[in-house]
């Protein structure tokens, strides 16, 4: 709107140009709302992520409660600030927090025999063991991994959805909440309507 003002036709043209430059949404994720489909659409970052090596299919990451989701997302925003020369903070900006449901075959890394390798699953920066595990899980038809958050100070639970077909809800927006995230050199603060807040010291 900053470029075209109130001209909705011109805005639609710009949106189409942007859309055509993006990678296509995989067939298995086309039924999903764009917020849910996005992790399956784009390539992994350099080095990959906890359960996704470069070249692997997408992964939808979630916290099982709000605090855990905010800790995980807040950590990566903080890393962006910490790794950016000349950027000291990100002032409060709106973020969507929304529920998602998944159903399918799952492995729980916090229980049973898999929990014995907790030290491998909870490494702060070395994702080689978890990426190898995710490859094994996909080969075995596993669609969801439940695991311990490394960023949440209370070590809450997370889920990694390896298969877009396991996501049960197509549209998360009716229950979405707007939170405001502030990031500084020490960590991240999430606030919602002055009532709820989470603060994480990552430094």
N, C-alpha and C positions, 0 to 999 in steps of 0.2 A: 504494500500500500504506500510505502514511502516513495516508490518509483512511479506508480501509476495513479495514485490518489483513489478516488471513488469509482474508477472505471473498471467494473467487474469483468468485462470482456477482456481487457488488456491483462488483468490479473490472472484470468484463466489461461491466457496464452503463455504467460510467464511460468505458471504452475506446470503446464504441459511440457515446456522446454526443460524445466528442472527434472520432471519425471522421466523424460526420455534419456537424460544423462545418467540416471541411476541404474544399478544392476537390476535385472528382472527379478520379480518375486518368484521363488521356487514354487513349483506346482503344488507341493504339499502344504504350502503356507498361504495360498491365494484366497482361502476362505476366511482368513483371519483379519481382524482390524489391523491397520498399519502399525500401531504400537506393538502389537504382538508379532507381526510378521517381520519387522525390521531386523531383529537379530539373525534371522535366517537369510536375509537378503544381501547383507554386506560381507565382504571378506574379513577374516580375522585380523586384528592389529599385528604389527611386527612382534614376533615372539609368541603370538597367540594369547589365549586367556586360560583360566584354570583348567577347563575341560575341553579346550578347543585349540589344537595346533594349527599353524598356518596350513591352509589347504583342506582342513576338515570342514564338515557341514556346520551350519550355525547352531548356536546354543542360546536359549532364553534363560537368563539368570533371574532368580527371585529370592527374596527373604520370606520366611514363613510368617513373620510378623513385621509391622511397619519399621520398628527400630532397626531390625537387621537389614532390611532393604535400604534404609537411609544410611546405615553405616557403610554398607558395600558401595553404594552409589557415591556417597560423600567422599570416600577414600579416593576414588578415581578422579573426582573433581579436584581434590586437594593435590593429588599427584600432578595433575595438569598445571596447577599454579606453581607447585614446587619445582617442576621441571622447565618452566617457561622463564627465560631470562627477561627481567624487567617487569614481570607481572607479580605484584605483591598480594593481591586479593581479588576475589569476585564478590561484588556487592550482592545483596539479597536479590534473587531472581526466582520466578515461579517455576516449580517442578510439579509434574503430575505423579501422584501416588495412586495406584489402582490395583484392585484385586484381579487375580488370574487363577484359573482352576486347571489342573492337569490330571489326567487319568491314564494309566497304562502300567506296563511292567516296570518295576523300580528296584534299584539297589539302594540300601541305606548304609552309608559309610560310617555311621555312628554306632552301629550295632553288629553283633555277631562277629564272624571271622574277619570281615572287612575292617572292623574297628581296630583290629590289632595293628593295622598299618597307619594309625592315626598320624604319626609323625610325617609320613609321606603325603597324606591328604591335606595337611595344614601348614605346609611350607609357605613362607611369606611371598617369595618371588620365583622359586624354582617350580615350574609347572610340568616338568617332564613326567613325573610319576602319575599325576592326575590326567594328563593328556593321554598317556598310554592306557590308563584305566578306561577312559572314555571310549577309546578305540575298541577295547575288549567288550565294553558294554554294548556298543552299537552292533558289533558282530554277533552278540548273544541276543539281540532283539530288545535290549533294555532301552526304555524311552525316557526315564527320569532318574536322576541321581539326587539323593538327599545327603547333605553334608554339613559339616560344621563351619560357620563363618570364621574367617581369619581376621576380619576387620572389626567385628562387633566385640566390644570389651567383655560381654557376657557369653560369648561363643554360641550365639543363637543358631538356629537351623536355617539352611538355605536349600533351594532346589535348583537343579540344572536340568532343563528340559532339552533333551537331545533330539527329539523328533517333534516337528510342528504338529503332527497329527494327534499328539497327546494333549494339546491344549484344548480344553473343553469349551471355553467361552470365546465367542467371536468378537464381542464388543465390550471392552472394559469401561467405556466412558461414563455410563450412567452412575457408577459408583466411584468415579475418580475424585480425588481430593487434591486441592491446590496447596502446596507447601512452599515456603520460601527458604532457599538455601543460600547461606553466606559462607564463603571460604576465605580463610586467611592463612598466614604462614604456619600456624600451629595445627589447624584442623578445620572442621566443618560444623556449622550449626544449622539445624532445621527447625523452622517455626511454622505453626499453623494457627491463624486467627488469634494469636496471643494466648492460646489456651494450652496447646501441646508444644513441647520442644524436645529436641534431642541434640546433645553436644558431644562431639568426638574429638579427642586430642590425638592426632596421628603423628605429630612431630616427636 
